[in-house]
Amino acid sequence: MLTALSELERVIIDEVHELLSNERGSQLSISLERLQLNSNQKIIRTGLSATVGNIEDAGHFLVGTERPCKIIQDESMRKYDVEVKFVKGSISEVADSTIQYIEKSGINSPILLFTNTRGESEFLASVLREKTLMNIELHHGSLSKQVREETESILRSGSSGIVVCTSSLELGLDIGSVELVIHYGSPRQVSKLMQRIGRSKHFRNSSARGLIITNSPDDEFETKAILDRIKNGSIEEQKIHNKSLDVLAHHLVGLSLQMGELSIDFAYKIIRQAYPFRNITLAEFCSVLEILDSIYILSFDRKKMKFWRTRKAFRYYFENLSTIPDILKFKVFDSVGKKIIGSLDQRFVGDHGEAGNIFVLRGMQWRILNIDEKALQVNVEPISGAPKNVPYWEGENIPIDYDTAQKVGLFRNKVKHGSLTMLNKIIPELDFNIIPDEKTIVIESVRTDRNVVIHACFGTKINSTLATILSSLLESTLGYVVQSRSDAYRIVLESNARINKKIFVEALTEEFVLRDVVTASLVGTHNVNWRTWCVAKNLEW
């Protein structure tokens, strides 16, 4: 393989924005340096993206350090003909509204209906099947390859109907001509809306056509904010995922397999040419080698400053090629149709995996016959008319950035003062003197429930961080556990102790070192424990 790649001249990376902020990108960046190391040619790297917010960073990421990068930008803006519809009520009303809209439109080609999670897509597809004779198909990452390819063939054939889908149909696949894209709920990100609605009328000089069905005031305000950002050419920036040490460990082993014994200076230089690792220190670099040496994957000679592979290196390297967390999954086998239809996460099987239980997958209802734990397989049969139990899968939240959340606050303010009208009437109906907007934080206390709600238009990540900090500060003051949860517009703090105004103000005005508080607060949290487990199990022998 290395010999075949020795004359490689060009690498083309599509949808490069999808790689900037995660470990897949870190993995790719060093892989490109190793390809260059192996090639007799000066490899030309080309990156493509229609939705990258920080173009300069994307360029540096692509070419690495100390290499020139030429950016070619199409200054024209594709037009988006997007209608927003607010539907009050349950998902049943959403399904009714969707069917009515499609019937009135007279469209006879496939229609994509995007949702933000696999659970939503399963539930909505199931409800639609009960309400219409239209062909309803489903496409998401937890369906089997065979099922997904069947749906993709239906799309390419141009057959009329609705394909309910998630991000699995957002990028890359050739799905033929689509006249209309519907989105259930806010797309949550400018780039998501552009990619998803952009699937429609996919030919030169055409306007993308879409319908966004919102089901809550937050969703409608958010959708309005995202559409406004598109008009202004404002796209989320993807922060570079820097210094991923588990990725570094994997590539150090890869380099030893590729080249044999290496000097630290040589390997360190190669790694630092990858843009996400440009700032890694020699001490950090050597600390990773020491860990690999301690578990006998590499041998590291500190005196000679060299390292080389061991027998364990092959197994470690080839069993850990992917940076995607290896969540235990159970195949779902249709005992009547005699085929695999999808997969379920271990957590859902543990909670609901008993013979006779019913769940929804592929938008259809299935009864569990038995579970083969050795084969990691759930054997099922199709049924109809039973109550719906929609599976849940790990890793489905799409964060809302600060700029979108701030624009939501701005639009709230405009509605309050009568300069903007929305389909939902929550602000006029509540008639509050003060509302949380882009400049105003509102703190709401509910004495009977012993909780505090902080309304702040700061976005998903900032509010999550603030929730962690505030719960830690209040715990140290109250001596009680303070639980927290948050979304892009609010933080909820709950405790068995009363959180009065005086205590809350003292916590907010106390001087402290932010990094120390955040670091201490994260110890033992689910996110840190989960990430630690994902990395550690790859090193377990």
MARSEZA-327212 format. One line per 2 residues: number of its first residue (from 1); their letters; for each residue x, y negated, z of C-alpha. Coordinates in pm, 1 decimal, always signed. Layout:
NUM	A	X/Y/Z; ...
***
This chain:
1	ML	+0.0/+0.0/+0.0; +276.8/-247.5/+91.8
3	TA	+451.1/-175.2/-238.7; +130.2/-242.8/-429.7
5	LS	+92.3/-575.6/-249.2; +450.6/-685.9/-311.1
7	EL	+350.4/-867.7/-632.8; +43.3/-1034.4/-480.6
9	ER	+10.0/-1389.8/-615.0; -322.0/-1524.6/-487.2
11	VI	-565.9/-1478.6/-199.3; -917.5/-1627.9/-219.5
13	ID	-1118.6/-1662.7/+101.0; -1488.1/-1744.5/+65.2
15	EV	-1692.3/-1911.1/+342.4; -1372.2/-2012.0/+520.2
17	HE	-1569.0/-2214.7/+779.6; -1693.9/-1886.8/+927.2
19	LL	-1338.9/-1801.5/+1037.7; -1212.3/-2120.4/+1201.3
21	SN	-1351.9/-2081.2/+1551.2; -1320.2/-1710.5/+1623.4
23	ER	-1074.0/-1424.3/+1655.6; -1148.7/-1297.3/+1306.4
25	GS	-987.9/-1617.3/+1181.2; -689.8/-1578.6/+1413.0
27	QL	-649.1/-1223.2/+1286.8; -665.5/-1337.0/+925.2
29	SI	-416.6/-1621.3/+973.6; -137.7/-1385.9/+1085.5
31	SL	-239.7/-1128.2/+823.9; -178.3/-1392.5/+556.7
33	ER	+169.4/-1457.6/+697.2; +244.3/-1086.1/+692.3
35	LQ	+120.2/-1062.4/+332.5; +356.1/-1346.0/+239.9
37	LN	+638.8/-1170.2/+421.4; +578.1/-861.4/+208.6
39	SN	+528.3/-1035.6/-127.2; +795.6/-1124.6/-382.9
41	QK	+572.5/-1410.4/-499.1; +476.4/-1738.8/-338.7
43	II	+115.1/-1657.2/-258.0; -142.0/-1923.4/-346.0
45	RT	-416.5/-1936.9/-83.9; -757.9/-2067.5/-189.5
47	GL	-1042.3/-2130.5/+53.9; -1404.4/-2201.4/-40.1
49	SA	-1683.5/-2350.7/+168.5; -1998.0/-2556.8/+117.4
51	TV	-2050.0/-2627.6/+486.3; -1720.9/-2713.8/+653.0
53	GN	-1727.4/-3022.0/+876.7; -1354.6/-3059.9/+949.9
55	IE	-1194.0/-3016.8/+608.6; -839.3/-3108.6/+713.7
57	DA	-836.7/-2846.5/+990.7; -973.7/-2586.6/+749.8
59	GH	-690.3/-2666.9/+509.7; -423.6/-2630.5/+778.7
61	FL	-583.0/-2305.1/+892.6; -570.3/-2168.3/+540.0
63	VG	-212.9/-2254.5/+439.2; -42.2/-2232.5/+779.2
65	TE	+220.4/-2467.9/+918.2; +484.1/-2650.3/+712.7
67	RP	+310.9/-2588.0/+378.6; +135.5/-2847.0/+159.0
69	CK	-239.8/-2821.8/+111.2; -446.9/-2975.9/-167.2
71	II	-813.3/-3041.0/-90.0; -1059.5/-3056.4/-379.9
73	QD	-1395.3/-3187.0/-263.2; -1716.8/-3206.1/-463.1
75	ES	-1861.6/-3542.1/-359.2; -2207.3/-3465.5/-498.0
77	MR	-2473.6/-3367.4/-246.5; -2723.9/-3092.7/-313.2
79	KY	-3079.1/-3205.7/-247.1; -3299.3/-3023.5/+0.8
81	DV	-3676.6/-3030.8/-43.1; -3776.4/-2915.5/+304.7
83	EV	-4121.9/-2929.4/+460.3; -4161.2/-2902.6/+838.2
85	KF	-4475.2/-2751.4/+985.3; -4560.3/-2744.7/+1356.9
87	VK	-4770.2/-2442.5/+1457.3; -4906.4/-2440.9/+1808.7
89	GS	-4969.2/-2100.2/+1962.3; -4819.6/-1752.3/+1955.6
91	IS	-4623.9/-1570.4/+1686.9; -4959.0/-1440.6/+1559.1
93	EV	-5056.0/-1797.6/+1464.8; -4712.9/-1841.2/+1305.3
95	AD	-4773.9/-1530.6/+1091.8; -5119.4/-1658.7/+987.3
97	ST	-4976.5/-1996.8/+889.8; -4694.8/-1832.4/+692.2
99	IQ	-4934.0/-1612.0/+495.4; -5166.8/-1904.7/+416.8
101	YI	-4878.0/-2119.0/+293.8; -4744.1/-1845.6/+64.9
103	EK	-5088.0/-1767.4/-77.7; -5146.4/-2136.2/-158.6
105	SG	-4801.4/-2171.9/-317.3; -4873.3/-1906.6/-580.0
107	IN	-4512.4/-1784.4/-573.9; -4469.0/-1440.4/-731.3
109	SP	-4099.0/-1390.5/-657.5; -3938.2/-1274.9/-330.4
111	IL	-3948.0/-1513.3/-34.4; -3683.4/-1510.6/+238.0
113	LF	-3806.6/-1568.2/+593.2; -3512.5/-1637.1/+824.6
115	TN	-3518.9/-1603.3/+1202.3; -3240.3/-1674.9/+1451.0
117	TR	-3236.0/-1332.6/+1619.3; -3290.2/-970.6/+1524.5
119	GE	-3557.7/-941.7/+1792.1; -3757.6/-1227.2/+1638.9
121	SE	-3725.0/-1075.9/+1291.7; -3849.7/-736.9/+1412.0
123	FL	-4148.8/-884.0/+1595.2; -4246.6/-1122.0/+1314.6
125	AS	-4216.3/-854.3/+1044.6; -4431.8/-620.0/+1252.0
127	VL	-4704.0/-884.7/+1298.5; -4695.4/-982.0/+929.4
129	RE	-4742.3/-618.0/+825.9; -5060.9/-604.3/+1033.0
131	KT	-5202.4/-920.4/+876.3; -5128.5/-897.3/+502.8
133	LM	-5106.4/-653.5/+213.1; -4797.5/-834.8/+83.9
135	NI	-4482.0/-625.6/+75.9; -4286.6/-698.8/+398.1
137	EL	-3921.9/-593.7/+416.0; -3659.4/-646.9/+684.5
139	HH	-3285.1/-713.5/+671.9; -3045.8/-751.3/+966.2
141	GS	-2714.8/-613.2/+1087.7; -2862.1/-340.6/+1309.1
143	LS	-3043.2/-169.4/+1022.7; -2859.7/+107.2/+841.5
145	KQ	-2659.8/+35.2/+527.1; -2907.4/+240.4/+323.5
147	VR	-3205.7/+38.5/+449.9; -3026.7/-292.9/+388.8
149	EE	-2926.9/-191.9/+35.3; -3285.7/-88.3/-42.9
151	TE	-3402.6/-435.3/+62.3; -3127.5/-604.1/-142.1
153	SI	-3237.3/-404.5/-449.6; -3595.5/-522.8/-400.3
155	LR	-3472.2/-882.7/-386.9; -3266.4/-845.2/-704.7
157	SG	-3561.2/-685.1/-886.2; -3766.4/-1002.0/-829.1
159	SS	-4061.1/-817.4/-673.0; -4298.1/-1044.0/-481.2
161	GI	-4319.2/-1020.3/-104.6; -4147.3/-1142.0/+210.3
163	VV	-3804.4/-1036.0/+332.5; -3769.0/-1120.6/+701.8
165	CT	-3400.1/-1158.7/+775.6; -3125.2/-1299.3/+996.0
167	SS	-2776.0/-1425.8/+915.2; -2709.2/-1094.5/+735.6
169	LE	-2855.6/-1257.5/+420.3; -2706.6/-1599.3/+488.4
171	LG	-2375.4/-1556.1/+307.2; -2217.3/-1381.2/+16.0
173	LD	-2467.1/-1126.4/-111.5; -2606.2/-1152.1/-464.4
175	IG	-2981.2/-1142.8/-408.9; -3108.9/-1284.6/-737.3
177	SV	-3363.8/-1562.3/-779.8; -3548.9/-1691.9/-473.3
179	EL	-3804.1/-1973.1/-514.7; -3869.0/-2045.6/-147.2
181	VI	-3697.4/-1994.2/+186.3; -3899.0/-2011.9/+508.3
183	HY	-3731.1/-2054.2/+845.7; -3905.8/-1962.9/+1170.5
185	GS	-3790.1/-2202.0/+1441.0; -3513.7/-2458.0/+1429.8
187	PR	-3205.6/-2347.6/+1231.4; -3011.1/-2492.2/+1528.5
189	QV	-2714.9/-2598.6/+1312.5; -2674.3/-2813.7/+1000.5
191	SK	-2455.2/-2547.8/+840.3; -2715.8/-2277.2/+908.5
193	LM	-2991.8/-2479.9/+742.0; -2772.9/-2558.0/+439.6
195	QR	-2672.6/-2194.3/+395.1; -3018.2/-2047.7/+452.5
197	IG	-3243.4/-2295.3/+272.2; -2967.4/-2319.5/+11.4
199	RS	-3045.5/-1959.7/-86.0; -3345.9/-2090.6/-281.0
201	KH	-3331.2/-2217.3/-640.9; -2965.2/-2122.6/-655.1
203	FR	-2874.0/-2281.0/-985.6; -2715.1/-2602.8/-1109.3
205	NS	-2887.3/-2940.6/-1048.9; -3175.4/-2786.4/-855.4
207	SA	-3309.7/-2888.0/-514.3; -3323.1/-2617.1/-250.6
209	RG	-3682.8/-2558.5/-141.3; -3770.4/-2463.9/+213.1
211	LI	-4036.2/-2457.8/+481.2; -3941.7/-2471.8/+848.5
213	IT	-4213.9/-2353.2/+1085.6; -4159.7/-2490.1/+1434.7
215	NS	-4338.0/-2349.9/+1735.1; -4222.2/-2582.5/+2015.0
217	PD	-4150.9/-2956.0/+2057.8; -3777.8/-2886.1/+2103.4
219	DE	-3772.4/-2699.3/+1772.1; -3945.0/-2979.4/+1583.3
221	FE	-3722.9/-3254.5/+1724.0; -3416.7/-3040.5/+1656.2
223	TK	-3519.9/-2967.8/+1297.8; -3578.9/-3338.8/+1237.9
225	AI	-3231.2/-3413.0/+1377.7; -3066.8/-3150.7/+1155.4
227	LD	-3241.8/-3275.5/+840.9; -3132.3/-3629.5/+924.4
229	RI	-2772.1/-3513.6/+962.4; -2786.8/-3344.3/+621.1
231	KN	-2895.5/-3672.3/+461.3; -2596.7/-3842.6/+623.3
233	GS	-2353.5/-3568.1/+521.2; -2282.2/-3478.6/+885.0
235	IE	-2186.0/-3113.0/+939.3; -2072.3/-2947.1/+1262.9
237	EQ	-1699.1/-2920.6/+1312.2; -1564.9/-2574.0/+1386.6
239	KI	-1285.7/-2591.1/+1643.2; -980.3/-2379.6/+1566.6
241	HN	-956.8/-2075.1/+1794.1; -599.9/-2117.5/+1919.8
243	KS	-351.2/-1874.8/+2076.4; -558.8/-1556.3/+2089.6
245	LD	-316.9/-1330.8/+2277.3; -498.3/-1002.7/+2209.7
247	VL	-478.5/-1077.7/+1836.4; -109.5/-1159.0/+1881.1
249	AH	-53.7/-824.2/+2055.5; -215.3/-636.4/+1769.4
251	HL	-4.5/-811.9/+1506.7; +320.7/-765.8/+1696.5
253	VG	+253.1/-394.0/+1681.1; +162.9/-433.4/+1312.7
255	LS	+490.1/-612.8/+1242.0; +683.9/-332.1/+1410.0
257	LQ	+505.0/-76.3/+1191.3; +565.8/-290.2/+883.9
259	MG	+933.7/-371.5/+940.5; +1076.4/-149.6/+1213.9
261	EL	+1298.9/-312.8/+1476.6; +1258.6/-691.7/+1490.3
263	SI	+1438.2/-975.7/+1662.5; +1228.3/-1203.0/+1881.6
265	DF	+1342.0/-1511.7/+1689.1; +1228.9/-1368.1/+1355.6
267	AY	+888.9/-1245.5/+1480.5; +827.5/-1567.3/+1676.3
269	KI	+890.5/-1774.1/+1362.2; +647.1/-1564.1/+1155.9
271	IR	+371.6/-1590.8/+1418.0; +408.2/-1968.0/+1458.4
273	QA	+359.5/-2016.3/+1084.3; -2.9/-1912.1/+1139.5
275	YP	-188.0/-2234.2/+1224.7; -387.0/-2102.3/+1526.4
277	FR	-53.7/-1994.1/+1682.2; +147.8/-2306.4/+1598.0
279	NI	+169.3/-2412.2/+1964.8; +237.5/-2076.7/+2126.7
281	TL	+538.8/-2090.4/+2357.6; +821.8/-1840.2/+2362.8
283	AE	+728.4/-1753.5/+2721.8; +370.4/-1668.2/+2616.0
285	FC	+502.8/-1470.4/+2321.2; +737.2/-1265.2/+2540.2
287	SV	+469.8/-1209.5/+2806.4; +258.4/-1027.8/+2546.3
289	LE	+557.2/-811.7/+2452.3; +610.7/-729.4/+2820.1
291	IL	+251.1/-607.7/+2852.6; +285.5/-390.3/+2541.3
293	DS	+615.4/-257.2/+2676.2; +460.2/-176.9/+3015.5
295	IY	+195.7/+46.3/+2854.0; +445.5/+207.7/+2613.7
297	IL	+297.1/+74.7/+2289.3; +615.3/-118.3/+2206.4
299	SF	+967.4/-107.8/+2345.1; +1101.8/-451.7/+2436.8
301	DR	+1473.0/-503.9/+2506.4; +1494.8/-829.5/+2702.0
303	KK	+1874.7/-849.0/+2682.0; +1903.8/-801.8/+2307.3
305	MK	+1571.9/-987.7/+2251.8; +1444.0/-720.7/+2016.5
307	FW	+1138.8/-492.7/+2004.7; +1031.6/-182.3/+1813.9
309	RT	+740.4/+58.2/+1791.7; +672.7/+371.2/+1996.4
311	RK	+465.8/+677.0/+1905.3; +160.5/+516.2/+2064.7
313	AF	+184.9/+215.5/+1832.2; +14.4/+388.8/+1538.0
315	RY	-293.6/+492.0/+1730.9; -327.7/+155.7/+1906.8
317	YF	-291.8/-38.6/+1582.9; -532.3/+158.4/+1365.7
319	EN	-798.7/+202.3/+1634.1; -815.5/-172.5/+1697.2
321	LS	-825.6/-324.3/+1349.5; -1147.5/-516.2/+1417.1
323	TI	-1177.4/-810.0/+1656.7; -1554.7/-759.4/+1686.9
325	PD	-1639.6/-616.7/+2033.4; -1704.0/-244.4/+2014.6
327	IL	-2051.3/-222.2/+2169.7; -2173.7/+134.7/+2207.5
329	KF	-2457.3/+188.2/+1960.7; -2709.0/+467.4/+1912.6
331	KV	-2815.7/+563.6/+1560.0; -3192.8/+579.8/+1508.4
333	FD	-3294.1/+884.8/+1302.4; -3635.0/+906.2/+1134.1
335	SV	-3725.2/+1273.0/+1185.1; -4002.0/+1251.2/+922.5
337	GK	-3816.2/+1059.6/+650.7; -3492.4/+1242.4/+737.8
339	KI	-3268.6/+934.1/+732.8; -3090.1/+688.7/+960.5
341	IG	-3291.7/+364.6/+976.7; -3078.9/+151.5/+1208.8
343	SL	-2906.6/+128.9/+1544.4; -2983.7/+25.2/+1902.8
345	DQ	-2748.2/-117.4/+2162.9; -2666.0/+103.3/+2460.8
347	RF	-2833.7/-141.9/+2700.1; -3173.0/-112.8/+2527.0
349	VG	-3149.4/+266.8/+2511.8; -3061.3/+273.0/+2882.6
351	DH	-3358.7/+53.6/+2971.7; -3621.2/+207.1/+2741.9
353	GE	-3477.0/+529.1/+2598.5; -3724.7/+786.2/+2726.9
355	AG	-3919.0/+1039.4/+2520.3; -4260.8/+899.7/+2429.3
357	NI	-4159.7/+533.3/+2454.4; -4241.2/+315.0/+2154.1
359	FV	-4034.4/+35.3/+2000.3; -4017.1/-173.1/+1681.7
361	LR	-3740.2/-136.1/+1421.7; -3747.5/-230.5/+1052.1
363	GM	-4073.4/-407.4/+1139.3; -4237.5/-68.2/+1205.2
365	QW	-4332.3/+117.3/+1522.7; -4145.8/+430.0/+1628.6
367	RI	-4201.4/+685.3/+1905.3; -3893.5/+834.2/+2069.9
369	LN	-3889.4/+1214.3/+2040.4; -3559.7/+1271.8/+2219.9
371	ID	-3211.7/+1128.9/+2264.5; -2895.5/+1316.6/+2175.0
373	EK	-2639.5/+1147.8/+2401.5; -2345.7/+1347.1/+2263.9
375	AL	-2424.0/+1245.1/+1905.9; -2534.1/+895.2/+2019.4
377	QV	-2859.7/+940.9/+1829.1; -3222.4/+850.2/+1903.5
379	NV	-3463.7/+1077.9/+1715.7; -3796.1/+910.5/+1636.5
381	EP	-4120.0/+943.4/+1441.4; -4329.1/+661.9/+1288.1
383	IS	-4660.0/+563.9/+1450.2; -4897.4/+266.0/+1429.8
385	GA	-5131.2/+66.4/+1651.3; -4931.8/+87.8/+1975.6
387	PK	-4811.7/-206.8/+2189.8; -4487.9/-358.1/+2058.6
389	NV	-4156.1/-328.0/+2239.3; -3892.2/-522.6/+2046.7
391	PY	-3527.2/-417.1/+2096.1; -3262.0/-661.9/+2209.8
393	WE	-2905.9/-676.6/+2084.8; -2591.4/-844.2/+2216.5
395	GE	-2452.3/-1171.5/+2082.3; -2738.1/-1352.8/+1910.4
397	NI	-2741.0/-1709.6/+2048.9; -2661.5/-1993.1/+1807.0
399	PI	-2523.8/-2296.6/+1995.3; -2649.0/-2650.9/+1933.7
401	DY	-2373.4/-2910.0/+1917.4; -2351.0/-3244.5/+2097.1
403	DT	-2432.9/-3459.4/+1791.9; -2757.4/-3274.3/+1716.7
405	AQ	-2866.4/-3285.5/+2082.1; -2792.0/-3659.2/+2097.1
407	KV	-2998.1/-3718.9/+1783.3; -3285.9/-3525.7/+1942.6
409	GL	-3262.9/-3769.5/+2234.3; -3265.3/-4064.7/+1993.0
411	FR	-3579.2/-3935.4/+1821.0; -3750.1/-3882.8/+2157.1
413	NK	-3680.5/-4248.4/+2233.3; -3822.5/-4358.2/+1898.4
415	VK	-4139.9/-4155.4/+1951.9; -4175.7/-4304.5/+2300.6
417	HG	-4157.4/-4657.7/+2157.9; -4380.4/-4586.2/+1857.8
419	SL	-4123.2/-4615.9/+1577.6; -4138.9/-4245.0/+1487.8
421	TM	-4424.0/-3994.3/+1466.5; -4386.8/-3620.0/+1516.4
423	LN	-4637.8/-3340.7/+1455.2; -4617.1/-3231.5/+1820.7
425	KI	-4769.1/-3478.2/+2067.1; -4586.2/-3386.2/+2386.7
427	IP	-4440.6/-3731.9/+2456.7; -4767.5/-3928.6/+2405.5
429	EL	-4962.6/-3664.5/+2601.2; -4727.4/-3663.9/+2902.1
431	DF	-4700.4/-4044.3/+2902.2; -4393.0/-4055.5/+3127.6
433	NI	-4237.4/-4392.5/+3207.0; -3890.5/-4243.1/+3166.0
435	IP	-3796.8/-3964.9/+2927.0; -3461.9/-3790.0/+2878.4
437	DE	-3303.9/-3930.9/+2563.9; -2957.6/-3986.5/+2417.0
439	KT	-2866.5/-4232.3/+2694.7; -3085.1/-4121.9/+2984.8
441	IV	-3041.2/-3819.7/+3213.1; -3356.1/-3731.7/+3408.9
443	IE	-3331.7/-3520.3/+3724.8; -3649.1/-3343.3/+3830.1
445	SV	-3688.9/-3178.8/+4171.0; -3947.6/-2913.9/+4257.6
447	RT	-3949.0/-2870.3/+4634.6; -4172.9/-2564.0/+4656.8
449	DR	-3960.7/-2365.9/+4411.6; -3634.3/-2497.9/+4557.1
451	NV	-3494.0/-2585.6/+4217.9; -3363.9/-2886.3/+4030.0
453	VI	-3398.1/-2949.2/+3657.5; -3146.7/-3183.3/+3493.5
455	HA	-3265.6/-3304.7/+3154.1; -2961.9/-3399.6/+2944.0
457	CF	-2925.2/-3412.5/+2564.6; -2566.1/-3287.6/+2555.7
459	GT	-2589.6/-2960.9/+2360.4; -2542.6/-2594.6/+2446.6
461	KI	-2174.6/-2580.5/+2542.2; -2156.4/-2902.6/+2745.4
463	NS	-2470.4/-2818.6/+2942.1; -2346.6/-2465.5/+3005.1
465	TL	-2019.7/-2606.3/+3141.8; -2201.0/-2863.8/+3356.8
467	AT	-2430.3/-2592.3/+3494.4; -2127.6/-2387.7/+3601.5
469	IL	-1956.3/-2687.8/+3763.9; -2266.0/-2812.3/+3947.3
471	SS	-2361.9/-2470.7/+4082.7; -2008.1/-2425.9/+4222.2
473	LL	-1997.1/-2771.6/+4383.2; -2340.0/-2727.8/+4541.2
475	ES	-2255.5/-2378.9/+4668.8; -1951.5/-2516.8/+4851.8
477	TL	-2169.5/-2786.8/+5012.1; -2480.9/-2581.6/+5092.9
479	GY	-2320.6/-2250.1/+5184.8; -2584.3/-2073.8/+4973.7
481	VV	-2570.7/-1915.6/+4629.9; -2686.4/-2159.9/+4361.5
483	QS	-2793.0/-1988.7/+4040.9; -2788.0/-2180.2/+3714.4
485	RS	-2908.2/-2150.4/+3358.7; -2912.6/-2398.9/+3075.6
487	DA	-2995.7/-2477.3/+2715.7; -2906.8/-2766.4/+2486.8
489	YR	-3139.4/-3011.1/+2666.4; -3167.4/-2906.3/+3029.9
491	IV	-2993.7/-2742.0/+3324.6; -3182.0/-2551.5/+3595.6
493	LE	-3029.7/-2500.1/+3941.3; -3199.8/-2264.7/+4189.6
495	SN	-3118.4/-2181.8/+4551.1; -3275.6/-2058.5/+4873.3
497	AR	-3152.7/-2384.1/+5026.2; -3316.1/-2716.7/+4950.1
499	IN	-3113.7/-2930.2/+4711.3; -3209.1/-3280.9/+4820.3
501	KK	-3114.3/-3607.2/+4653.9; -2838.4/-3692.1/+4903.9
503	IF	-2657.0/-3358.6/+4857.1; -2694.7/-3377.1/+4482.1
505	VE	-2557.2/-3731.5/+4455.9; -2262.6/-3640.4/+4681.0
507	AL	-2179.6/-3344.8/+4456.2; -2193.3/-3563.0/+4145.9
509	TE	-1977.9/-3841.2/+4291.4; -1716.8/-3621.9/+4461.4
511	EF	-1366.6/-3648.9/+4316.9; -1218.6/-3319.6/+4198.5
513	VL	-985.3/-3172.6/+3937.1; -1221.2/-3059.1/+3663.6
515	RD	-1002.3/-2780.4/+3524.0; -958.1/-2623.6/+3870.3
517	VV	-1332.4/-2623.3/+3939.0; -1418.3/-2476.5/+3598.7
519	TA	-1150.2/-2207.3/+3630.0; -1266.2/-2107.3/+3978.7
521	SL	-1631.2/-2113.3/+3868.9; -1575.4/-1876.3/+3578.1
523	VG	-1414.8/-1600.1/+3784.7; -1655.3/-1307.9/+3807.0
525	TH	-1908.2/-1445.6/+3557.3; -2066.3/-1216.4/+3299.5
527	NV	-1898.5/-1386.3/+3002.5; -1548.2/-1359.9/+3148.8
529	NW	-1600.9/-1003.5/+3273.9; -1738.3/-896.4/+2935.3
531	RT	-1451.7/-1053.3/+2741.0; -1192.7/-908.6/+2980.6
533	WC	-1346.0/-563.0/+2942.9; -1345.7/-588.5/+2561.1
535	VA	-973.6/-672.6/+2557.7; -868.7/-435.5/+2835.9
537	KN	-1037.4/-126.7/+2692.4; -832.0/-162.5/+2373.9
539	LE	-519.7/-121.9/+2587.6; -653.2/+172.2/+2789.3
541	W	-476.1/+501.3/+2723.1
***
